[in-house]
Amino acid sequence: MAQALLGSRLRQRGLGTVVESAGISALAGRPADDVAIELMRARGLDLRSHRARQLTPSLLRSFDVALVMEADQQKAIESIDPGARGRVQRLGRIGGFDVPDPFGRGRPAFEEALSLIERGVRDLEDTFWSEGK
């Protein structure tokens, strides 16, 4: 959900930034959850082609920035590649929040996660792309 939303917002701003998704506990090859697909479809975004993939050290090194959902994920990723410190940031860092993983927890958890993802993306936009900056 974060990949689709952030990628969409960056494209709306005319930025050709590539936004990719990978997880430290990803079930590689699995499609997005049906609830996530439905919630994103309501926002005009299509997750049907999404497939989970595992984060590897080489993949991590290919990213300029790695946004994570939770502080524990940041620590885990930095332990995978200590050289990534400084490039790994929590999406909710500005607002001081984590985005809990909704996997296996039902629709309300997905709705909560998406609401927090939207807040985190807005915080990034307000901080880095607001008028006059």
C-alpha positions in Angstrom: 0.0 0.0 0.0 2.8 2.4 0.9 4.6 1.7 -2.4 1.5 2.4 -4.5 0.5 5.5 -2.6 4.0 7.1 -2.4 4.7 6.2 -6.0 1.4 7.8 -7.1 2.1 11.0 -5.1 5.6 11.3 -6.5 4.3 10.9 -10.1 1.6 13.5 -9.4 4.4 15.9 -8.6 6.2 15.1 -11.8 9.0 13.1 -10.1 10.2 10.1 -11.9 11.4 8.4 -8.7 11.2 4.6 -8.7 9.4 3.3 -5.6 9.8 -0.4 -4.9 8.6 -2.8 -2.1 10.4 -5.6 -0.3 10.0 -7.1 3.2 12.2 -8.6 5.8 9.6 -11.4 6.4 8.0 -11.3 3.0 6.2 -14.3 1.7 8.0 -14.0 -1.6 5.8 -14.2 -4.7 2.5 -13.8 -2.8 0.0 -11.2 -4.2 -1.2 -8.3 -2.1 -4.0 -9.1 0.4 -7.5 -8.8 -1.0 -8.4 -6.1 1.5 -5.3 -4.1 0.5 -6.3 -4.4 -3.1 -9.9 -3.3 -2.4 -8.8 -0.3 -0.2 -6.3 0.9 -2.8 -8.8 0.4 -5.7 -11.0 2.8 -3.8 -8.2 5.4 -4.1 -7.7 4.7 -7.8 -4.6 2.5 -7.4 -4.2 -1.0 -8.6 -2.3 -3.6 -6.5 -3.3 -6.7 -8.5 0.1 -7.1 -10.1 2.0 -6.7 -6.8 4.1 -9.7 -5.6 5.9 -9.8 -2.3 9.7 -10.1 -2.4 12.3 -10.6 0.2 14.7 -7.8 1.1 18.3 -8.8 0.5 21.5 -6.9 1.2 22.2 -6.3 -2.5 18.6 -5.1 -3.0 19.0 -2.8 0.0 22.2 -1.4 -1.4 20.4 -0.5 -4.7 18.0 1.9 -2.9 18.9 5.5 -2.2 16.4 5.5 0.7 14.6 2.7 2.4 11.3 3.6 4.1 10.1 1.2 6.8 6.9 0.9 8.7 8.2 0.2 12.2 11.2 1.1 14.4 12.0 -2.6 14.8 12.1 -3.0 11.0 14.6 -0.2 10.8 16.9 -1.9 13.4 16.5 -5.3 11.6 17.4 -3.8 8.2 20.3 -1.9 9.6 21.6 -5.2 11.0 21.3 -6.8 7.6 23.6 -4.0 6.2 25.1 -1.6 8.7 26.2 0.6 5.8 22.5 1.4 5.2 22.3 3.5 8.4 21.1 6.9 7.5 19.4 5.7 4.4 16.8 3.7 6.4 14.0 5.8 7.7 10.6 5.1 9.3 7.7 6.4 7.3 6.2 7.8 10.5 9.4 9.4 11.7 8.2 13.0 11.3 4.9 12.3 13.1 6.5 9.9 15.6 4.5 6.8 14.8 4.9 3.3 13.6 2.6 1.6 11.0 1.7 -1.8 12.4 1.7 -4.7 10.0 -1.9 -5.6 9.2 -1.2 -9.0 7.7 -3.6 -11.6 9.0 -5.4 -9.1 11.3 -8.5 -8.3 9.2 -9.9 -5.3 7.5 -9.8 -2.8 10.5 -6.0 -3.4 10.7 -5.6 -2.7 7.0 -7.7 0.5 7.3 -5.6 1.6 10.3 -2.4 0.9 8.5 -3.5 2.7 5.3 -4.6 5.7 7.3 -1.1 5.9 9.0 0.6 5.4 5.6 -1.4 8.3 4.2 -0.4 10.4 7.2 3.3 9.5 6.7 3.2 10.3 3.0 1.5 13.6 3.8 4.1 14.4 6.4 6.8 13.8 3.8 5.1 16.0 1.3 4.6 18.8 3.8 8.2 18.6 4.9 10.0 18.2 1.6 7.6 19.4 -1.1 5.4 22.1 0.4 5.2 25.5 -1.4 8.1 27.8 -0.8 10.6 25.1 0.1 
